[in-house]
């Protein structure tokens, strides 16, 4: 199966449909199996101690995986998270953007399952890892 939305279409959807949440996000790369989403942390993403907050990392994983689904299926507004797990493995590098590589492992008729690895830009070791399952509405 090939993608229905390319990088430009996904970025346009992100800008139009995600309002302030999408302001710090950008589509970095799109393949048939994955989407890489960038978070440029803003002040409200930073928690005490000067690191990107856990909720911001979860948002990056969740939105990124949603866009991996959109790339393949097109705008499916009612695709929703049904299960999510996240492991916070190390502190994000200070002052660096984050990249979430969101990989589709299974895209069925009613469920999509995948993995997300989040990295600080320029770093080899992941900051966080998430597994995601989305419910896809029937056509």
C-alpha positions as CSV (number, residue, x, y, z in Angstrom):
1,X,0.0,0.0,0.0
2,X,1.3,3.4,-0.9
3,X,0.9,6.7,0.9
4,X,-2.1,9.0,0.2
5,X,-0.6,12.0,1.8
6,X,2.9,13.3,1.3
7,X,5.0,15.5,3.5
8,X,3.5,18.8,2.2
9,X,-0.1,17.5,2.6
10,X,0.6,16.3,6.1
11,X,2.3,19.6,7.1
12,X,-0.7,21.5,5.7
13,X,-3.1,19.3,7.7
14,X,-1.0,19.8,10.8
15,X,-1.0,23.6,10.4
16,X,-4.8,23.8,9.7
17,X,-6.2,21.2,12.1
18,X,-3.9,21.2,15.2
19,X,-4.0,24.9,16.1
20,X,-1.6,25.9,18.9
21,X,-0.6,22.3,19.5
22,X,0.8,22.1,16.1
23,X,2.8,25.4,16.3
24,X,5.9,23.7,17.6
25,X,5.6,20.6,15.4
26,X,6.7,20.0,11.8
27,X,6.8,17.0,9.5
28,X,10.4,16.0,9.0
29,X,10.2,12.9,6.8
30,X,7.6,10.5,5.3
31,X,8.0,7.0,4.1
32,X,5.6,4.1,3.4
33,X,6.1,2.7,6.9
34,X,6.9,5.8,9.0
35,X,6.6,9.5,9.7
36,X,9.2,11.5,11.5
37,X,7.8,14.5,13.5
38,X,9.9,17.3,15.0
39,X,9.1,19.1,18.2
40,X,10.8,22.5,18.7
41,X,10.3,22.8,22.4
42,X,8.7,26.1,23.6
43,X,8.7,27.4,27.1
44,X,5.5,25.6,28.0
45,X,7.1,22.2,27.0
46,X,9.9,22.6,29.6
47,X,9.4,21.4,33.2
48,X,11.3,22.2,36.4
49,X,14.9,21.1,35.9
50,X,15.0,22.4,32.4
51,X,14.0,19.3,30.5
52,X,11.1,18.6,28.1
53,X,8.2,17.4,30.1
54,X,6.8,13.8,29.9
55,X,3.4,15.0,28.7
56,X,5.1,16.9,25.8
57,X,7.0,13.7,24.9
58,X,3.8,11.7,25.0
59,X,2.1,14.4,22.8
60,X,4.9,14.1,20.3
61,X,4.5,10.3,20.1
62,X,0.7,10.4,19.9
63,X,0.5,13.1,17.2
64,X,3.3,11.5,15.3
65,X,1.7,8.1,15.2
66,X,-1.6,9.7,14.1
67,X,0.3,11.3,11.2
68,X,1.8,7.9,10.2
69,X,-1.7,6.6,9.9
70,X,-2.9,9.7,7.9
71,X,0.0,9.3,5.5
72,X,-1.3,5.9,4.5
73,X,-5.1,6.5,4.8
74,X,-5.6,10.2,4.2
75,X,-7.5,12.4,6.7
76,X,-9.3,10.1,9.1
77,X,-10.4,12.5,11.7
78,X,-12.0,10.0,14.0
79,X,-9.0,7.6,14.3
80,X,-8.3,7.6,18.0
81,X,-5.8,6.3,20.5
82,X,-7.0,3.0,22.1
83,X,-3.8,2.0,23.8
84,X,-0.5,3.8,24.5
85,X,2.6,3.0,26.5
86,X,5.7,5.1,26.9
87,X,9.1,4.4,28.4
88,X,11.1,7.5,29.4
89,X,14.7,6.3,29.0
90,X,16.9,9.4,29.4
91,X,16.7,13.1,29.8
92,X,16.4,15.0,26.4
93,X,19.4,17.0,25.5
94,X,19.0,20.6,26.6
95,X,18.2,23.2,24.0
96,X,17.7,20.6,21.2
97,X,14.7,19.8,19.1
98,X,13.2,16.3,19.4
99,X,12.5,13.9,16.6
100,X,9.9,11.1,16.8
101,X,10.2,8.3,14.3
102,X,6.8,6.8,14.2
103,X,6.6,3.4,12.5
104,X,3.5,1.5,11.4
105,X,3.9,-2.2,12.3
106,X,0.4,-3.2,11.4
107,X,-2.3,-1.3,9.6
108,X,-5.5,-3.3,9.6
109,X,-9.1,-2.4,8.8
110,X,-10.0,-1.3,12.4
111,X,-6.6,-1.1,14.2
112,X,-3.2,0.4,13.6
113,X,-0.3,-0.7,15.8
114,X,3.1,0.9,15.9
115,X,6.3,2.0,17.6
116,X,7.6,5.5,18.2
117,X,11.3,6.3,19.1
118,X,12.0,9.8,20.2
119,X,15.5,11.3,19.9
120,X,17.2,14.6,20.7
121,X,18.5,15.9,17.4
122,X,22.1,14.8,16.9
123,X,21.9,12.1,19.6
124,X,22.1,8.3,18.9
125,X,20.3,7.0,22.0
126,X,16.5,7.4,22.3
127,X,15.0,9.6,24.9
128,X,11.7,7.7,24.9
129,X,10.0,4.7,23.3
130,X,6.3,4.3,22.9
131,X,3.9,1.7,21.6
132,X,0.7,2.9,20.1
133,X,-2.6,1.4,19.0
134,X,-5.2,3.4,17.2
135,X,-8.8,2.5,16.4
136,X,-9.7,3.3,12.8
137,X,-13.4,4.1,12.1
138,X,-15.2,1.9,9.5
139,X,-15.5,3.4,6.0
